[in-house]
Amino acid sequence: MLTRGQFRSIAESKSGYRGLTGYVNENRTYSKSAATTSIFLSHSHYDKDVVEQAKIFFENLGISIYVDWADETMPERTNGTTANKIKNQIISVNDKFVLLATNNAVNSKWCNWEVGIADPFKLPKKKFAILPLANNSGSWDGNEYLQIYPRIEKNPRESGGEGYYVWYPDNTWETIENWLRKL
């Protein structure tokens, strides 16, 4: 499992000259048309810095990322309209669902609700994964039920290259590039 610090280093290396700060806010409108695959990124709003890093990580793989608070059509305060728009983004608009599974996200009622929405629509089609990120001390709250989902991790047996994989609960795996290409 990656720590937040390791993930930050990965994103910094991919962001180049722009750096990380304010990256998500550069694109206030969401457009799926720029990529072949799109991801709904479930996350805690307390993890804005990590969301920016995840956006860089996936966009460098040619993937479009949907982040709700960067969507100018979302209401300023959460309400029923917010829930309906999020549900539509998960079920119909975005191809894949990824839970940015930080300790904050695991404890978020919205993230847990989003996982419940995505499960029946994305999991059977292998379009669901969690990206667990431990605190820099290595602690991760997790939840038992998260063990039933595929997870995105760096291959610990591979030194050198990128080596990111989607690991399934049955101990099979595929490269993240292959997983992202499957529609």
DRENPA-11131 format. One record per residue (C-alpha): x, y, z. Coordinates in steps of 0.5 Angstrom, whole numbers, plus 2048, in hexadecimal, padded with zeros to 3 digits. Example, Ala and Ser with C-alpha at 12.3 -4.5 7.8 and 13.67 -1.06 7.14 Angstrom:
2
8197F7810
81B7FE80E
***
This chain:
183
800800800
8038077FE
80380C803
801813802
808816802
80A8107FD
8048127F8
80581A7F9
80C8187F6
8098147F0
80581A7EF
80A81F7EF
80F81B7EA
80981B7E5
8078227E6
80D8257E3
80E82D7E3
80782E7E6
80782B7ED
8018297F1
7FE82F7F4
7F78317F1
7F882C7EB
7F08297EC
7EE8307EC
7F18327E5
7EB82E7E2
7E58307E5
7E182D7DF
7E18257DE
7E28227D8
7E281B7D6
7E381C7CF
7EB81D7D0
7EC8167D2
7EA80F7D0
7E880D7D7
7E58117DD
7E68107E4
7E18127EA
7E68147F0
7E28137F6
7E68167FC
7E681A802
7E6822801
7EB822807
7F081F802
7F08247FD
7F88247FC
7F781C7FB
7F281D7F6
7F68227F2
7FC81C7F2
7F78177F0
7F481C7EA
7FB81C7E8
7FD8157E8
7F78137E4
7F78187DF
7FE8167DE
7FB80F7DC
7F78137D7
7F18127DB
7EB8187DD
7EA8197E4
7E381B7E7
7E481F7ED
7DD8227F0
7DF8287F3
7E382A7ED
7DC8297E9
7D98307E8
7D282D7E7
7D282B7EE
7CE82F7F4
7D38327F9
7D082F7FF
7CE8277FE
7C78257FE
7C38217FA
7C58247F3
7CC8227F5
7CA81B7F7
7C681A7F0
7CC81D7EC
7D18197EF
7CD8137EE
7CC8147E7
7D48157E6
7D580F7EA
7D080A7E6
7D080D7DF
7D58137DD
7DC8107E0
7DE8097DE
7E28077E4
7E18087EB
7E88097F0
7E780B7F7
7ED80F7FA
7ED80B800
7F180F805
7EF80F80D
7EA81580B
7E7812806
7E680B809
7E280F80F
7DE81480A
7D781280A
7D7815802
7DC810800
7D980A803
7D280C800
7D680D7F9
7D98067FA
7D28037FB
7D08077F5
7D68047F1
7D67FD7F3
7D07FA7EF
7D27FE7E9
7D97FE7E9
7DC7F87ED
7D97F27E8
7DC7F67E2
7E37F67E5
7E27FE7E5
7E37FF7ED
7E98007F1
7EC8037F7
7F28077F7
7F48067FF
7F980B801
7FC80A808
7FE81080D
80681180C
80680D813
80380780F
7FD807813
7F680680F
7F0805812
7ED80180C
7E67FD80D
7E57F680D
7E07F7807
7E57FA803
7E97F4802
7E47F17FD
7E67F77F8
7EC7F77F3
7F17FC7F5
7F78007F2
7FE7FF7F4
8057FF7F2
8087F87F1
80C7F77F7
8107F17F3
8127F67EE
8187FB7EF
8198017EA
8138027E5
80C8057E6
8097FE7E8
8028007EA
7FD7FA7EA
7F67F97EC
7F67F37F1
7EF7EF7F1
7ED7EC7F8
7EE7E57F5
7F57E77F4
7F57E87EC
7F87EE7E9
7F87F27E3
7FC7F87E2
7F97FF7E3
7FA8017DC
7F67FA7D9
7F07FC7DF
7F08037DC
7EF8017D5
7E97FC7D6
7E38007D5
***
